[in-house]
Amino acid sequence: MFQKINRDCFQGDPVVILTKAVLFVTVAYWGILFILTHIPPAQAPEIGSADKLLHLAAYMLLAFLVGSSLLATRHWNRLSISAGMILLVFYAGFDELTQMLVGRTASWKDWNADLIGIMLGTAFCAAAIHLFRQNHLMQPLLQQEKK
């Protein structure tokens, strides 16, 4: 069912390896986030007043990873960024609504914290890319884009 990961998939072009790693981390984090947000209340740890901060941080990291994935796959442009943000906004709403299926509550305040996290994560990703481009730390990716 699952293929064994062999060393061959990690050999070769460093840009390809980085792209695969970024995509893997993004998908893995998104899956883990979904699982964690759907733990029934009786089994979930008490987080109290940190709830909104956790929502913000979780979606900020998710947006940063999605932005990094767009860059790694050479899709960093206004249309792709906008589409990625819209996808995350809808996913955040879906995530809130489906939590009711496991006995949790959906909250507009949680969704708003998710949205702020999405905006901050996208902004941090854009700022990081800008800084890396200024310092020529992304030359391998930029050279690949020109080909």
Residue frames relative to the residue before (quaternion, step in Angstrom):
aa qw qx qy qz dx dy dz
M 1.0000 0.0000 0.0000 0.0000 0.00 0.00 0.00
F 0.7829 0.1803 -0.1030 0.5865 3.59 0.69 -1.04
Q 0.3865 -0.7138 0.5315 0.2422 3.53 -0.94 0.87
K 0.4637 -0.6560 0.5184 0.2930 3.49 -1.06 0.78
I 0.3812 -0.7082 0.5421 0.2436 3.57 -0.88 0.93
N 0.1200 -0.7980 0.5869 0.0665 3.54 -0.69 1.04
R 0.6795 -0.5209 0.3394 0.3895 3.53 -1.24 0.32
D 0.5424 0.6470 -0.3981 0.3588 3.59 1.16 -0.47
C 0.6558 0.5192 -0.3348 0.4339 3.61 1.02 -0.69
F 0.7040 0.4236 -0.2681 0.5030 3.62 1.23 -0.23
Q 0.5779 0.5496 -0.3916 0.4590 3.56 1.24 0.29
G 0.6336 0.5467 -0.3956 0.3784 3.53 -1.19 0.51
D 0.8494 -0.1667 0.1502 0.4776 3.47 -1.27 -0.68
P 0.4555 -0.7079 0.4658 0.2730 3.63 -0.69 1.03
V 0.6165 0.5435 -0.3552 0.4454 3.61 1.07 -0.64
V 0.6442 0.5051 -0.3194 0.4774 3.60 0.99 -0.79
I 0.6408 0.5196 -0.3180 0.4672 3.57 0.98 -0.84
L 0.6540 0.5051 -0.3045 0.4738 3.59 0.95 -0.89
T 0.6360 0.5322 -0.3256 0.4542 3.58 0.96 -0.84
K 0.6645 0.4938 -0.2993 0.4744 3.59 0.89 -0.93
A 0.6562 0.5187 -0.3127 0.4501 3.59 0.96 -0.85
V 0.6626 0.4997 -0.3084 0.4649 3.59 0.92 -0.89
L 0.6616 0.4982 -0.3075 0.4686 3.58 0.93 -0.85
F 0.6393 0.5257 -0.3225 0.4593 3.58 0.98 -0.83
V 0.6725 0.4913 -0.3007 0.4646 3.59 0.84 -0.95
T 0.6426 0.5294 -0.3256 0.4481 3.61 0.97 -0.83
V 0.6916 0.4673 -0.2800 0.4743 3.59 0.82 -1.00
A 0.6513 0.5155 -0.3180 0.4571 3.59 0.94 -0.85
Y 0.6668 0.4954 -0.3078 0.4639 3.60 0.88 -0.91
W 0.6424 0.5256 -0.3242 0.4537 3.59 0.95 -0.88
G 0.6630 0.5022 -0.3014 0.4662 3.58 0.95 -0.83
I 0.6532 0.5036 -0.3059 0.4755 3.56 0.96 -0.88
L 0.6328 0.5323 -0.3265 0.4577 3.58 1.00 -0.83
F 0.6455 0.5159 -0.3232 0.4612 3.60 0.95 -0.84
I 0.6583 0.5070 -0.3109 0.4615 3.58 0.91 -0.89
L 0.6873 0.4968 -0.2902 0.4435 3.58 0.85 -0.95
T 0.6965 0.4651 -0.2866 0.4652 3.60 1.01 -0.72
H 0.7181 0.4124 -0.2517 0.5008 3.58 1.26 -0.12
I 0.3515 0.6949 -0.5288 0.3375 3.57 1.14 0.64
P 0.4895 -0.6643 0.4678 0.3166 3.62 -0.79 0.94
P 0.6326 -0.5851 0.3533 0.3643 3.61 -1.03 0.76
A 0.6361 0.5436 -0.3404 0.4289 3.60 1.00 -0.72
Q 0.7351 0.3997 -0.2219 0.5006 3.59 1.13 -0.61
A 0.5945 0.5926 -0.3543 0.4123 3.58 1.25 -0.31
P 0.4901 -0.6424 0.4865 0.3323 3.60 -1.05 0.65
E 0.5199 -0.6224 0.4861 0.3256 3.57 -1.17 0.58
I 0.0953 -0.8271 0.5530 0.0325 3.59 -0.65 1.09
G 0.3090 -0.8159 0.4547 0.1791 3.57 1.27 -0.17
S 0.8548 -0.1565 0.1260 0.4784 3.53 -0.99 -0.92
A 0.5734 0.6007 -0.3822 0.4053 3.60 1.23 -0.18
D 0.3680 0.7799 -0.4528 0.2265 3.59 1.29 -0.10
K 0.7149 0.4474 -0.2707 0.4642 3.61 0.71 -1.02
L 0.6301 0.5275 -0.3301 0.4645 3.57 1.03 -0.73
L 0.6457 0.5095 -0.3153 0.4734 3.59 1.04 -0.76
H 0.6145 0.5285 -0.3422 0.4754 3.59 1.04 -0.74
L 0.6634 0.5124 -0.2983 0.4565 3.56 0.85 -1.00
A 0.6980 0.4751 -0.2772 0.4585 3.59 0.80 -1.00
A 0.6482 0.5297 -0.3253 0.4399 3.60 0.94 -0.85
Y 0.7298 0.4115 -0.2415 0.4896 3.58 0.88 -0.90
M 0.5642 0.5628 -0.3931 0.4587 3.58 1.17 -0.41
L 0.6720 0.4727 -0.2949 0.4877 3.58 0.92 -0.88
L 0.6351 0.5225 -0.3408 0.4556 3.61 0.95 -0.78
A 0.6671 0.4892 -0.3059 0.4713 3.61 0.89 -0.87
F 0.6245 0.5276 -0.3362 0.4675 3.59 1.01 -0.77
L 0.6779 0.4849 -0.2901 0.4704 3.59 0.93 -0.87
V 0.6320 0.5085 -0.3362 0.4786 3.60 1.00 -0.74
G 0.6459 0.5069 -0.3152 0.4759 3.60 0.97 -0.79
S 0.6457 0.5091 -0.3130 0.4753 3.57 1.00 -0.81
S 0.6344 0.5201 -0.3233 0.4716 3.57 1.06 -0.71
L 0.6235 0.5245 -0.3390 0.4704 3.58 1.03 -0.74
L 0.6590 0.4937 -0.3082 0.4765 3.55 0.96 -0.83
A 0.6714 0.5190 -0.3030 0.4337 3.57 0.85 -0.97
T 0.7275 0.3802 -0.2322 0.5218 3.60 1.11 -0.64
R 0.4791 -0.7153 0.3859 0.3314 3.55 1.36 0.33
H 0.4981 0.6214 -0.4438 0.4108 3.55 1.00 0.92
W 0.3623 0.7322 -0.5031 0.2819 3.60 1.09 0.61
N 0.3713 0.6688 -0.5659 0.3076 3.55 -0.16 1.35
R 0.7234 -0.4682 0.2778 0.4247 3.57 -1.24 0.33
L 0.6564 0.5170 -0.3222 0.4451 3.58 0.94 -0.84
S 0.6878 0.4742 -0.2849 0.4700 3.59 0.87 -0.92
I 0.6313 0.5207 -0.3353 0.4667 3.58 0.99 -0.78
S 0.6586 0.5030 -0.3035 0.4703 3.58 0.92 -0.91
A 0.6589 0.5004 -0.3088 0.4692 3.58 0.92 -0.88
G 0.6455 0.5224 -0.3165 0.4585 3.59 0.99 -0.81
M 0.6645 0.4924 -0.3051 0.4721 3.58 0.96 -0.86
I 0.6460 0.5109 -0.3233 0.4659 3.60 0.97 -0.83
L 0.6222 0.5349 -0.3331 0.4645 3.58 1.00 -0.82
L 0.6855 0.4826 -0.2862 0.4641 3.59 0.90 -0.91
V 0.6115 0.5402 -0.3508 0.4596 3.61 1.05 -0.70
F 0.6833 0.4617 -0.2851 0.4885 3.58 0.91 -0.91
Y 0.6344 0.5243 -0.3389 0.4559 3.58 0.98 -0.77
A 0.6282 0.5348 -0.3412 0.4504 3.61 0.97 -0.82
G 0.6522 0.4973 -0.3086 0.4817 3.59 1.01 -0.78
F 0.6325 0.5228 -0.3142 0.4774 3.57 1.01 -0.86
D 0.6429 0.5326 -0.3089 0.4557 3.56 0.97 -0.90
E 0.6605 0.5005 -0.3052 0.4692 3.59 0.92 -0.89
L 0.7010 0.4832 -0.2800 0.4435 3.59 0.84 -0.97
T 0.6996 0.4699 -0.2900 0.4535 3.60 0.93 -0.81
Q 0.5111 0.6284 -0.4299 0.3989 3.60 1.20 -0.18
M 0.5789 0.5903 -0.3741 0.4200 3.59 1.18 -0.50
L 0.5850 0.5995 -0.3632 0.4080 3.58 1.18 -0.50
V 0.7402 0.3510 -0.2123 0.5328 3.60 1.20 -0.46
G 0.6682 -0.5450 0.2906 0.4148 3.58 1.21 0.46
R 0.5349 0.5857 -0.4295 0.4317 3.57 1.23 0.26
T 0.4450 -0.6882 0.4993 0.2812 3.57 -1.23 0.20
A 0.3741 -0.6764 0.5848 0.2461 3.53 -1.20 0.63
S 0.0585 -0.8171 0.5734 -0.0117 3.55 -0.96 0.84
W 0.4815 -0.6517 0.5061 0.2955 3.55 -1.00 0.87
K 0.6354 0.5336 -0.3361 0.4456 3.58 1.02 -0.74
D 0.6256 0.5154 -0.3382 0.4780 3.60 1.03 -0.71
W 0.6596 0.5071 -0.3061 0.4627 3.57 0.93 -0.93
N 0.6354 0.5198 -0.3281 0.4675 3.60 1.02 -0.77
A 0.6352 0.5053 -0.3294 0.4823 3.59 1.01 -0.75
D 0.6090 0.5409 -0.3417 0.4689 3.59 1.07 -0.73
L 0.6751 0.5075 -0.2956 0.4465 3.59 0.89 -0.95
I 0.6325 0.5094 -0.3298 0.4814 3.58 1.00 -0.79
G 0.6375 0.5258 -0.3172 0.4653 3.58 1.00 -0.81
I 0.6354 0.5233 -0.3265 0.4646 3.60 0.99 -0.82
M 0.6695 0.4907 -0.3051 0.4669 3.59 0.90 -0.89
L 0.6772 0.4880 -0.2985 0.4627 3.60 0.89 -0.89
G 0.6571 0.5184 -0.3124 0.4492 3.59 0.92 -0.86
T 0.6540 0.4937 -0.3055 0.4850 3.56 1.01 -0.81
A 0.6545 0.5065 -0.3135 0.4657 3.59 0.97 -0.82
F 0.6527 0.5011 -0.3181 0.4708 3.61 0.95 -0.82
C 0.6352 0.5197 -0.3307 0.4659 3.57 1.00 -0.77
A 0.6572 0.5040 -0.3074 0.4685 3.59 0.91 -0.90
A 0.6566 0.5059 -0.3090 0.4663 3.58 0.98 -0.84
A 0.6462 0.5146 -0.3199 0.4640 3.59 0.97 -0.84
I 0.6513 0.5052 -0.3174 0.4688 3.58 0.94 -0.85
H 0.6354 0.5280 -0.3265 0.4593 3.58 0.97 -0.83
L 0.6745 0.4896 -0.2953 0.4670 3.59 0.90 -0.91
F 0.6527 0.5083 -0.3170 0.4638 3.58 0.95 -0.85
R 0.6527 0.5040 -0.3197 0.4667 3.58 0.97 -0.79
Q 0.6435 0.5206 -0.3259 0.4569 3.60 0.99 -0.78
N 0.7504 0.3861 -0.2039 0.4963 3.57 1.01 -0.81
H 0.4447 -0.7318 0.4204 0.2999 3.57 1.32 0.26
L 0.3642 0.7364 -0.4935 0.2854 3.59 1.08 0.64
M 0.6949 0.4492 -0.2671 0.4939 3.55 1.28 -0.24
Q 0.2148 0.8281 -0.5007 0.1320 3.59 1.13 0.40
P 0.6443 0.5139 -0.3619 0.4356 3.66 0.84 -0.73
L 0.6782 0.4712 -0.3002 0.4773 3.60 0.93 -0.81
L 0.6622 0.5075 -0.3131 0.4537 3.56 0.94 -0.86
Q 0.6360 0.5118 -0.3306 0.4735 3.60 1.00 -0.72
Q 0.6377 0.5149 -0.3287 0.4692 3.60 1.01 -0.74
E 0.6268 0.5472 -0.3424 0.4365 3.62 1.02 -0.76
K 0.6715 0.5178 -0.2967 0.4392 3.60 1.01 -0.80
K 0.6114 0.5888 -0.3525 0.3941 3.61 1.13 -0.55
